[in-house]
Amino acid sequence: MTRYKVIVSDLAKTMLGAHIKFIAQINPSAARDTKARLLAAIRSLSAMPERFPFLDEEFVPRGKYRKMFVERWYLLLYQIKEQTVYVDYIVDCRQDYGWLID
């Protein structure tokens, strides 16, 4: 099986940190669990990252980003280039993310 290198952008890391910090203010244990699940999901992209569909939005170039939902609330957007997966965004779907497609 082909293994892919996974690179998380600085922006995605910042987004992840903000999500976890917000949860930790309410429930530190839930924050740790959420972080662990998100990181496991990111690591899982090293194998078969093509298994998730493309993001199909009017203002996003067709075939640029794939989308992976994690738990009920989180959306990871990533690109595959050769043998590398680039995680560019980690979005909390409870928030307005219209900025992403504007």
Rosetta blueprint (number, residue, H / E / L):
1 M L
2 T L
3 R E
4 Y L
5 K E
6 V E
7 I E
8 V E
9 S L
10 D H
11 L H
12 A H
13 K H
14 T H
15 M H
16 L H
17 G H
18 A H
19 H H
20 I H
21 K H
22 F H
23 I H
24 A H
25 Q H
26 I H
27 N L
28 P H
29 S H
30 A H
31 A H
32 R H
33 D H
34 T H
35 K H
36 A H
37 R H
38 L H
39 L H
40 A H
41 A H
42 I H
43 R H
44 S H
45 L L
46 S L
47 A E
48 M L
49 P H
50 E H
51 R H
52 F L
53 P L
54 F E
55 L L
56 D L
57 E L
58 E L
59 F L
60 V L
61 P L
62 R L
63 G L
64 K L
65 Y L
66 R E
67 K E
68 M E
69 F E
70 V E
71 E L
72 R L
73 W L
74 Y E
75 L E
76 L E
77 L E
78 Y E
79 Q E
80 I E
81 K E
82 E L
83 Q L
84 T E
85 V E
86 Y E
87 V E
88 D E
89 Y E
90 I E
91 V E
92 D E
93 C L
94 R L
95 Q L
96 D L
97 Y L
98 G H
99 W H
100 L H
101 I L
102 D L
